[in-house]
């Protein structure tokens, strides 16, 4: 750890000193924003304000040729490497601290570089090279396996030996508050003679954390868990929306496809791995010995409190689950090391979903599939029963690591369900189509 982690640090931006703020000076997460008079660019959240990093970069060196911050994504900055990430964070910590006058006492520079968050639009913070989703919470894997295969066969034979994952769709990863369209697909009930095509009737959520790869690896070159940990720039909240009825029909033999490809929502602020350093935790001892390439020499998990809330259309918001990122069997570094073990090249902007994060109790589960036990035990939201998501439902993920008098938060990761479109192949013919020629 270093001086940026000092719990006693305060900022001259007063809103950052509120213990309830997600963005104290100990956090300084990176994102991408725009305003009516500023194109998309990199910003850093501090209290209820945003530091315009492009404007700050220009103020520091007006003659600089090129800018890593006047860009519509973080990838250019991440490409500079871990040392620059850390130096930039340290510079910001000094500049925003309560006893540093350089920016605090310069009204013109404040006007140029500090933007109220309420005036900004937030965008997808990084250009996603690839998206891989894992299945690394033992409680979640056990719950799902028990439902569909019985308790004696809950975990497949390989599960305790390696992080199980699949390649998802980077093209439909979206930022918080982007509407989620109910997916269409093939549906087949256990007693149906043949599949039919239509909207998913068992639309679900998955509470996850997303790790962002900020430094690349070469094709054909495996990496250690220590190297993997250094390659991770930071983390976001992630909701891997899932169509359970599409999934159960399609997943054999190759796993999820359309059931997961329609939308994945991430929070707009990337909390750096360095900001989370004080909250590292060691994983429980593995039940089965791990192969050497997956063994870790340092704690790989994080103590981050997480929650899911659901607001039915026209209703109030209900917290339906509380859990913690510590409930993982495999860490993000182990997932990344395993991903690259075969020689797979990892790129700047790759996104790794942790897999659904579930705790040991029903109210700490990370999906409706588990919370309602596959729909058999619906949630009661002030008289509105929910087995799975209905049109108009809004789901919000929140998370924060709790420090001494401050919290390292992520902001909200929110999505609202919109109805399925009418597929051209199933649309009813118009009267004109039936008219005689």
SEKEMI-459050 format. One record per residue (C-alpha): residue number from 1; residue in one letter; x, y, z. Coordinates in steps of 0.1 Angstrom, whole numbers. Layout:
# residues N
+-----+---------+-------+-------+-------+
| num | residuo |    px |    py |    pz |
+-----+---------+-------+-------+-------+
| NUM |       a |     X |     Y |     Z |
...
+-----+---------+-------+-------+-------+
END
This chain:
# residues 437
+-----+---------+-------+-------+-------+
| num | residuo |    px |    py |    pz |
+-----+---------+-------+-------+-------+
|   1 |       x |     0 |     0 |     0 |
|   2 |       x |    10 |    37 |    -4 |
|   3 |       x |     0 |    72 |     8 |
|   4 |       x |   -31 |    72 |   -16 |
|   5 |       x |   -47 |    46 |     8 |
|   6 |       x |   -44 |    67 |    39 |
|   7 |       x |   -78 |    67 |    57 |
|   8 |       x |   -70 |   102 |    71 |
|   9 |       x |   -68 |   117 |    36 |
|  10 |       x |   -94 |   145 |    29 |
|  11 |       x |  -101 |   164 |    -3 |
|  12 |       x |  -108 |   201 |    -8 |
|  13 |       x |  -139 |   188 |   -28 |
|  14 |       x |  -161 |   186 |     2 |
|  15 |       x |  -186 |   160 |   -12 |
|  16 |       x |  -157 |   135 |   -14 |
|  17 |       x |  -154 |   136 |    24 |
|  18 |       x |  -189 |   123 |    30 |
|  19 |       x |  -185 |    88 |    45 |
|  20 |       x |  -215 |    78 |    23 |
|  21 |       x |  -198 |    89 |    -9 |
|  22 |       x |  -188 |    62 |   -34 |
|  23 |       x |  -159 |    83 |   -46 |
|  24 |       x |  -137 |    96 |   -18 |
|  25 |       x |  -101 |   107 |   -25 |
|  26 |       x |   -90 |    71 |   -16 |
|  27 |       x |  -109 |    58 |   -47 |
|  28 |       x |  -104 |    80 |   -78 |
|  29 |       x |  -120 |    57 |  -104 |
|  30 |       x |  -116 |    63 |  -141 |
|  31 |       x |  -144 |    66 |  -166 |
|  32 |       x |  -155 |    83 |  -198 |
|  33 |       x |  -179 |   113 |  -199 |
|  34 |       x |  -192 |   141 |  -221 |
|  35 |       x |  -212 |   173 |  -216 |
|  36 |       x |  -229 |   197 |  -239 |
|  37 |       x |  -196 |   215 |  -245 |
|  38 |       x |  -171 |   186 |  -240 |
|  39 |       x |  -167 |   156 |  -264 |
|  40 |       x |  -162 |   122 |  -249 |
|  41 |       x |  -131 |   121 |  -228 |
|  42 |       x |  -115 |   104 |  -198 |
|  43 |       x |  -126 |   116 |  -163 |
|  44 |       x |  -120 |   107 |  -127 |
|  45 |       x |  -148 |   107 |  -101 |
|  46 |       x |  -142 |   126 |   -69 |
|  47 |       x |  -173 |   131 |   -47 |
|  48 |       x |  -201 |   145 |   -69 |
|  49 |       x |  -176 |   160 |   -93 |
|  50 |       x |  -155 |   147 |  -123 |
|  51 |       x |  -119 |   157 |  -130 |
|  52 |       x |  -116 |   163 |  -167 |
|  53 |       x |   -83 |   145 |  -174 |
|  54 |       x |   -80 |   159 |  -209 |
|  55 |       x |   -83 |   195 |  -197 |
|  56 |       x |   -59 |   187 |  -168 |
|  57 |       x |   -34 |   172 |  -192 |
|  58 |       x |   -36 |   203 |  -215 |
|  59 |       x |   -32 |   227 |  -185 |
|  60 |       x |    -1 |   209 |  -175 |
|  61 |       x |    14 |   209 |  -210 |
|  62 |       x |    -4 |   229 |  -237 |
|  63 |       x |    23 |   221 |  -262 |
|  64 |       x |    21 |   183 |  -258 |
|  65 |       x |    17 |   164 |  -290 |
|  66 |       x |   -12 |   141 |  -286 |
|  67 |       x |   -34 |   132 |  -256 |
|  68 |       x |   -42 |    99 |  -239 |
|  69 |       x |   -71 |   114 |  -221 |
|  70 |       x |   -89 |   133 |  -249 |
|  71 |       x |  -101 |    99 |  -261 |
|  72 |       x |  -135 |    82 |  -261 |
|  73 |       x |  -121 |    52 |  -240 |
|  74 |       x |   -95 |    43 |  -214 |
|  75 |       x |   -75 |    20 |  -236 |
|  76 |       x |   -49 |    46 |  -246 |
|  77 |       x |   -42 |    54 |  -210 |
|  78 |       x |   -42 |    17 |  -200 |
|  79 |       x |   -16 |    10 |  -227 |
|  80 |       x |     9 |    31 |  -208 |
|  81 |       x |    13 |     4 |  -182 |
|  82 |       x |    10 |    -2 |  -145 |
|  83 |       x |    38 |    22 |  -135 |
|  84 |       x |    20 |    51 |  -152 |
|  85 |       x |   -14 |    41 |  -138 |
|  86 |       x |     1 |    43 |  -103 |
|  87 |       x |    20 |    76 |  -109 |
|  88 |       x |   -12 |    92 |  -123 |
|  89 |       x |   -32 |    81 |   -93 |
|  90 |       x |    -6 |    94 |   -69 |
|  91 |       x |    -5 |   128 |   -88 |
|  92 |       x |   -43 |   131 |   -86 |
|  93 |       x |   -43 |   122 |   -49 |
|  94 |       x |   -18 |   150 |   -42 |
|  95 |       x |   -36 |   175 |   -64 |
|  96 |       x |   -71 |   169 |   -48 |
|  97 |       x |   -59 |   166 |   -12 |
|  98 |       x |   -72 |   193 |    12 |
|  99 |       x |   -38 |   209 |    19 |
| 100 |       x |   -27 |   212 |   -18 |
| 101 |       x |   -34 |   247 |   -32 |
| 102 |       x |   -24 |   243 |   -69 |
| 103 |       x |   -58 |   235 |   -82 |
| 104 |       x |   -79 |   244 |   -51 |
| 105 |       x |   -69 |   280 |   -52 |
| 106 |       x |   -71 |   286 |   -90 |
| 107 |       x |  -107 |   294 |   -99 |
| 108 |       x |  -100 |   295 |  -137 |
| 109 |       x |   -83 |   260 |  -135 |
| 110 |       x |  -112 |   246 |  -115 |
| 111 |       x |  -136 |   260 |  -141 |
| 112 |       x |  -116 |   243 |  -169 |
| 113 |       x |  -110 |   209 |  -152 |
| 114 |       x |  -138 |   202 |  -126 |
| 115 |       x |  -172 |   192 |  -139 |
| 116 |       x |  -203 |   185 |  -118 |
| 117 |       x |  -213 |   149 |  -123 |
| 118 |       x |  -250 |   158 |  -126 |
| 119 |       x |  -241 |   178 |  -158 |
| 120 |       x |  -223 |   148 |  -174 |
| 121 |       x |  -233 |   119 |  -195 |
| 122 |       x |  -214 |    87 |  -187 |
| 123 |       x |  -203 |    63 |  -214 |
| 124 |       x |  -189 |    28 |  -217 |
| 125 |       x |  -154 |    34 |  -201 |
| 126 |       x |  -132 |    12 |  -223 |
| 127 |       x |  -132 |    -3 |  -258 |
| 128 |       x |  -139 |   -40 |  -252 |
| 129 |       x |  -115 |   -63 |  -271 |
| 130 |       x |  -131 |   -95 |  -259 |
| 131 |       x |  -155 |  -107 |  -232 |
| 132 |       x |  -151 |  -139 |  -212 |
| 133 |       x |  -175 |  -150 |  -185 |
| 134 |       x |  -165 |  -174 |  -158 |
| 135 |       x |  -184 |  -197 |  -134 |
| 136 |       x |  -162 |  -193 |  -103 |
| 137 |       x |  -185 |  -191 |   -72 |
| 138 |       x |  -187 |  -225 |   -56 |
| 139 |       x |  -220 |  -216 |   -39 |
| 140 |       x |  -236 |  -206 |   -73 |
| 141 |       x |  -223 |  -236 |   -92 |
| 142 |       x |  -235 |  -259 |   -64 |
| 143 |       x |  -269 |  -243 |   -63 |
| 144 |       x |  -274 |  -245 |  -101 |
| 145 |       x |  -260 |  -280 |  -103 |
| 146 |       x |  -282 |  -292 |   -75 |
| 147 |       x |  -313 |  -279 |   -93 |
| 148 |       x |  -306 |  -296 |  -125 |
| 149 |       x |  -284 |  -326 |  -117 |
| 150 |       x |  -290 |  -334 |   -80 |
| 151 |       x |  -268 |  -326 |   -50 |
| 152 |       x |  -246 |  -357 |   -56 |
| 153 |       x |  -237 |  -344 |   -91 |
| 154 |       x |  -238 |  -306 |   -85 |
| 155 |       x |  -202 |  -298 |   -95 |
| 156 |       x |  -188 |  -313 |  -127 |
| 157 |       x |  -156 |  -332 |  -123 |
| 158 |       x |  -133 |  -304 |  -136 |
| 159 |       x |  -148 |  -276 |  -115 |
| 160 |       x |  -125 |  -278 |   -85 |
| 161 |       x |   -94 |  -279 |  -108 |
| 162 |       x |   -98 |  -249 |  -130 |
| 163 |       x |  -119 |  -218 |  -136 |
| 164 |       x |  -147 |  -228 |  -160 |
| 165 |       x |  -156 |  -201 |  -186 |
| 166 |       x |  -169 |  -194 |  -220 |
| 167 |       x |  -164 |  -167 |  -246 |
| 168 |       x |  -192 |  -142 |  -247 |
| 169 |       x |  -201 |  -112 |  -269 |
| 170 |       x |  -182 |   -80 |  -265 |
| 171 |       x |  -205 |   -63 |  -290 |
| 172 |       x |  -234 |   -62 |  -265 |
| 173 |       x |  -216 |   -51 |  -234 |
| 174 |       x |  -233 |   -18 |  -225 |
| 175 |       x |  -230 |     9 |  -198 |
| 176 |       x |  -254 |    13 |  -169 |
| 177 |       x |  -288 |    28 |  -177 |
| 178 |       x |  -288 |    13 |  -212 |
| 179 |       x |  -323 |    -4 |  -217 |
| 180 |       x |  -322 |   -42 |  -220 |
| 181 |       x |  -344 |   -56 |  -247 |
| 182 |       x |  -361 |   -90 |  -238 |
| 183 |       x |  -344 |  -115 |  -261 |
| 184 |       x |  -361 |  -137 |  -287 |
| 185 |       x |  -350 |  -173 |  -292 |
| 186 |       x |  -359 |  -209 |  -294 |
| 187 |       x |  -379 |  -222 |  -264 |
| 188 |       x |  -387 |  -259 |  -256 |
| 189 |       x |  -403 |  -271 |  -225 |
| 190 |       x |  -396 |  -306 |  -212 |
| 191 |       x |  -429 |  -319 |  -225 |
| 192 |       x |  -429 |  -301 |  -258 |
| 193 |       x |  -425 |  -322 |  -289 |
| 194 |       x |  -406 |  -294 |  -308 |
| 195 |       x |  -392 |  -260 |  -301 |
| 196 |       x |  -410 |  -227 |  -308 |
| 197 |       x |  -397 |  -192 |  -314 |
| 198 |       x |  -406 |  -163 |  -291 |
| 199 |       x |  -396 |  -139 |  -263 |
| 200 |       x |  -378 |  -154 |  -233 |
| 201 |       x |  -402 |  -161 |  -204 |
| 202 |       x |  -375 |  -167 |  -178 |
| 203 |       x |  -353 |  -136 |  -180 |
| 204 |       x |  -327 |  -134 |  -152 |
| 205 |       x |  -298 |  -115 |  -137 |
| 206 |       x |  -263 |  -124 |  -127 |
| 207 |       x |  -245 |  -103 |  -101 |
| 208 |       x |  -208 |  -103 |  -111 |
| 209 |       x |  -176 |   -83 |  -109 |
| 210 |       x |  -158 |   -76 |  -142 |
| 211 |       x |  -120 |   -74 |  -143 |
| 212 |       x |  -105 |   -52 |  -170 |
| 213 |       x |   -72 |   -63 |  -186 |
| 214 |       x |   -50 |   -32 |  -190 |
| 215 |       x |   -18 |   -48 |  -201 |
| 216 |       x |   -15 |   -74 |  -229 |
| 217 |       x |     1 |  -108 |  -232 |
| 218 |       x |    17 |  -123 |  -263 |
| 219 |       x |     1 |  -151 |  -282 |
| 220 |       x |    17 |  -184 |  -273 |
| 221 |       x |    30 |  -171 |  -240 |
| 222 |       x |    14 |  -183 |  -208 |
| 223 |       x |    15 |  -160 |  -177 |
| 224 |       x |    17 |  -165 |  -140 |
| 225 |       x |    -9 |  -155 |  -115 |
| 226 |       x |    15 |  -128 |  -103 |
| 227 |       x |    18 |  -114 |  -138 |
| 228 |       x |   -19 |  -117 |  -143 |
| 229 |       x |   -26 |   -96 |  -111 |
| 230 |       x |    -3 |   -68 |  -125 |
| 231 |       x |   -21 |   -69 |  -158 |
| 232 |       x |   -55 |   -61 |  -143 |
| 233 |       x |   -62 |   -23 |  -145 |
| 234 |       x |   -94 |   -24 |  -124 |
| 235 |       x |  -129 |   -37 |  -117 |
| 236 |       x |  -165 |   -28 |  -126 |
| 237 |       x |  -199 |   -42 |  -114 |
| 238 |       x |  -213 |   -65 |  -141 |
| 239 |       x |  -248 |   -78 |  -147 |
| 240 |       x |  -247 |  -108 |  -172 |
| 241 |       x |  -284 |  -109 |  -181 |
| 242 |       x |  -295 |  -144 |  -188 |
| 243 |       x |  -324 |  -160 |  -206 |
| 244 |       x |  -328 |  -193 |  -187 |
| 245 |       x |  -353 |  -209 |  -210 |
| 246 |       x |  -332 |  -202 |  -241 |
| 247 |       x |  -301 |  -215 |  -222 |
| 248 |       x |  -316 |  -248 |  -210 |
| 249 |       x |  -325 |  -258 |  -246 |
| 250 |       x |  -293 |  -246 |  -263 |
| 251 |       x |  -264 |  -251 |  -239 |
| 252 |       x |  -256 |  -288 |  -247 |
| 253 |       x |  -230 |  -296 |  -259 |
| 254 |       x |  -211 |  -262 |  -262 |
| 255 |       x |  -226 |  -240 |  -234 |
| 256 |       x |  -245 |  -207 |  -234 |
| 257 |       x |  -249 |  -188 |  -267 |
| 258 |       x |  -280 |  -167 |  -275 |
| 259 |       x |  -291 |  -169 |  -238 |
| 260 |       x |  -262 |  -147 |  -229 |
| 261 |       x |  -254 |  -128 |  -261 |
| 262 |       x |  -281 |  -101 |  -260 |
| 263 |       x |  -268 |   -78 |  -232 |
| 264 |       x |  -242 |   -75 |  -204 |
| 265 |       x |  -243 |   -43 |  -184 |
| 266 |       x |  -213 |   -27 |  -166 |
| 267 |       x |  -210 |     2 |  -142 |
| 268 |       x |  -195 |    34 |  -157 |
| 269 |       x |  -166 |    39 |  -133 |
| 270 |       x |  -136 |    16 |  -133 |
| 271 |       x |  -122 |    12 |   -97 |
| 272 |       x |   -85 |     6 |  -100 |
| 273 |       x |   -69 |   -25 |   -86 |
| 274 |       x |   -46 |    -2 |   -67 |
| 275 |       x |   -75 |    15 |   -49 |
| 276 |       x |   -88 |   -20 |   -38 |
| 277 |       x |   -54 |   -30 |   -24 |
| 278 |       x |   -63 |   -25 |    13 |
| 279 |       x |   -93 |   -49 |     8 |
| 280 |       x |   -74 |   -80 |    -5 |
| 281 |       x |   -83 |  -113 |    11 |
| 282 |       x |   -69 |  -148 |     8 |
| 283 |       x |   -91 |  -174 |    -7 |
| 284 |       x |  -101 |  -204 |    15 |
| 285 |       x |   -77 |  -234 |     9 |
| 286 |       x |   -88 |  -253 |   -22 |
| 287 |       x |  -105 |  -285 |   -17 |
| 288 |       x |   -84 |  -302 |   -44 |
| 289 |       x |   -47 |  -292 |   -49 |
| 290 |       x |   -44 |  -267 |   -78 |
| 291 |       x |   -19 |  -272 |  -105 |
| 292 |       x |    12 |  -249 |  -100 |
| 293 |       x |     2 |  -224 |  -127 |
| 294 |       x |   -30 |  -216 |  -107 |
| 295 |       x |   -14 |  -212 |   -73 |
| 296 |       x |   -12 |  -177 |   -58 |
| 297 |       x |    15 |  -162 |   -37 |
| 298 |       x |    -6 |  -133 |   -25 |
| 299 |       x |   -42 |  -128 |   -15 |
| 300 |       x |   -64 |  -127 |   -47 |
| 301 |       x |   -99 |  -120 |   -35 |
| 302 |       x |  -115 |   -87 |   -23 |
| 303 |       x |  -138 |   -78 |     6 |
| 304 |       x |  -165 |   -59 |   -14 |
| 305 |       x |  -201 |   -58 |    -2 |
| 306 |       x |  -226 |   -63 |   -31 |
| 307 |       x |  -263 |   -60 |   -34 |
| 308 |       x |  -291 |   -64 |   -59 |
| 309 |       x |  -322 |   -43 |   -60 |
| 310 |       x |  -353 |   -48 |   -81 |
| 311 |       x |  -380 |   -21 |   -88 |
| 312 |       x |  -411 |   -33 |  -106 |
| 313 |       x |  -426 |    -9 |  -130 |
| 314 |       x |  -446 |    17 |  -110 |
| 315 |       x |  -434 |     2 |   -77 |
| 316 |       x |  -406 |     9 |   -52 |
| 317 |       x |  -371 |    -5 |   -51 |
| 318 |       x |  -365 |   -37 |   -31 |
| 319 |       x |  -331 |   -51 |   -21 |
| 320 |       x |  -334 |   -87 |   -29 |
| 321 |       x |  -299 |  -100 |   -22 |
| 322 |       x |  -267 |   -90 |    -3 |
| 323 |       x |  -235 |  -108 |    -8 |
| 324 |       x |  -197 |  -102 |   -10 |
| 325 |       x |  -170 |  -106 |   -37 |
| 326 |       x |  -150 |  -127 |   -12 |
| 327 |       x |  -174 |  -156 |   -20 |
| 328 |       x |  -153 |  -168 |   -50 |
| 329 |       x |  -134 |  -200 |   -54 |
| 330 |       x |  -111 |  -186 |   -81 |
| 331 |       x |   -97 |  -151 |   -82 |
| 332 |       x |   -96 |  -127 |  -112 |
| 333 |       x |   -58 |  -133 |  -114 |
| 334 |       x |   -63 |  -171 |  -115 |
| 335 |       x |   -90 |  -167 |  -142 |
| 336 |       x |   -67 |  -145 |  -163 |
| 337 |       x |   -37 |  -169 |  -159 |
| 338 |       x |   -59 |  -198 |  -169 |
| 339 |       x |   -72 |  -179 |  -199 |
| 340 |       x |   -37 |  -173 |  -212 |
| 341 |       x |   -23 |  -207 |  -202 |
| 342 |       x |   -30 |  -223 |  -236 |
| 343 |       x |   -12 |  -194 |  -254 |
| 344 |       x |   -43 |  -172 |  -259 |
| 345 |       x |   -33 |  -136 |  -264 |
| 346 |       x |   -49 |  -112 |  -239 |
| 347 |       x |   -55 |   -77 |  -251 |
| 348 |       x |   -59 |   -43 |  -236 |
| 349 |       x |   -97 |   -39 |  -229 |
| 350 |       x |  -104 |   -76 |  -224 |
| 351 |       x |  -133 |   -80 |  -199 |
| 352 |       x |  -134 |  -110 |  -176 |
| 353 |       x |  -167 |  -116 |  -158 |
| 354 |       x |  -162 |  -133 |  -124 |
| 355 |       x |  -193 |  -155 |  -128 |
| 356 |       x |  -224 |  -151 |  -106 |
| 357 |       x |  -214 |  -143 |   -70 |
| 358 |       x |  -235 |  -162 |   -45 |
| 359 |       x |  -230 |  -165 |    -7 |
| 360 |       x |  -239 |  -194 |    16 |
| 361 |       x |  -275 |  -183 |    23 |
| 362 |       x |  -305 |  -180 |     0 |
| 363 |       x |  -307 |  -142 |     5 |
| 364 |       x |  -271 |  -139 |    -6 |
| 365 |       x |  -276 |  -155 |   -40 |
| 366 |       x |  -266 |  -136 |   -71 |
| 367 |       x |  -294 |  -147 |   -95 |
| 368 |       x |  -332 |  -150 |   -95 |
| 369 |       x |  -327 |  -186 |  -106 |
| 370 |       x |  -313 |  -192 |   -71 |
| 371 |       x |  -333 |  -167 |   -51 |
| 372 |       x |  -366 |  -182 |   -63 |
| 373 |       x |  -352 |  -218 |   -67 |
| 374 |       x |  -359 |  -220 |  -104 |
| 375 |       x |  -392 |  -201 |  -100 |
| 376 |       x |  -407 |  -225 |   -74 |
| 377 |       x |  -405 |  -200 |   -46 |
| 378 |       x |  -413 |  -165 |   -60 |
| 379 |       x |  -402 |  -133 |   -43 |
| 380 |       x |  -429 |  -111 |   -28 |
| 381 |       x |  -423 |   -75 |   -36 |
| 382 |       x |  -452 |   -58 |   -18 |
| 383 |       x |  -477 |   -81 |   -35 |
| 384 |       x |  -459 |   -83 |   -68 |
| 385 |       x |  -446 |  -118 |   -72 |
| 386 |       x |  -414 |  -123 |   -92 |
| 387 |       x |  -400 |  -156 |  -104 |
| 388 |       x |  -381 |  -140 |  -132 |
| 389 |       x |  -380 |  -105 |  -147 |
| 390 |       x |  -410 |   -88 |  -163 |
| 391 |       x |  -411 |   -60 |  -187 |
| 392 |       x |  -406 |   -27 |  -170 |
| 393 |       x |  -386 |   -42 |  -141 |
| 394 |       x |  -354 |   -22 |  -132 |
| 395 |       x |  -325 |   -40 |  -117 |
| 396 |       x |  -296 |   -21 |  -100 |
| 397 |       x |  -264 |   -36 |   -87 |
| 398 |       x |  -244 |   -17 |   -61 |
| 399 |       x |  -211 |   -24 |   -44 |
| 400 |       x |  -185 |    -9 |   -21 |
| 401 |       x |  -155 |   -19 |     0 |
| 402 |       x |  -158 |    -4 |    35 |
| 403 |       x |  -127 |    14 |    49 |
| 404 |       x |  -122 |    33 |    81 |
| 405 |       x |  -145 |    63 |    76 |
| 406 |       x |  -148 |    60 |    38 |
| 407 |       x |  -160 |    35 |    12 |
| 408 |       x |  -146 |    26 |   -22 |
| 409 |       x |  -178 |    24 |   -43 |
| 410 |       x |  -186 |    16 |   -79 |
| 411 |       x |  -217 |    37 |   -85 |
| 412 |       x |  -248 |    20 |   -99 |
| 413 |       x |  -250 |    -7 |  -125 |
| 414 |       x |  -286 |    -4 |  -137 |
| 415 |       x |  -308 |   -18 |  -165 |
| 416 |       x |  -345 |   -17 |  -173 |
| 417 |       x |  -363 |   -45 |  -192 |
| 418 |       x |  -380 |   -35 |  -224 |
| 419 |       x |  -404 |   -57 |  -245 |
| 420 |       x |  -391 |   -79 |  -272 |
| 421 |       x |  -393 |   -66 |  -308 |
| 422 |       x |  -415 |   -83 |  -333 |
| 423 |       x |  -393 |  -106 |  -354 |
| 424 |       x |  -398 |  -101 |  -392 |
| 425 |       x |  -403 |  -139 |  -397 |
| 426 |       x |  -431 |  -141 |  -372 |
| 427 |       x |  -449 |  -107 |  -379 |
| 428 |       x |  -485 |  -110 |  -390 |
| 429 |       x |  -491 |  -101 |  -426 |
| 430 |       x |  -507 |   -67 |  -430 |
| 431 |       x |  -541 |   -63 |  -448 |
| 432 |       x |  -522 |   -49 |  -478 |
| 433 |       x |  -502 |   -82 |  -480 |
| 434 |       x |  -534 |  -101 |  -483 |
| 435 |       x |  -551 |   -79 |  -509 |
| 436 |       x |  -555 |   -93 |  -544 |
| 437 |       x |  -531 |   -81 |  -570 |
+-----+---------+-------+-------+-------+
END
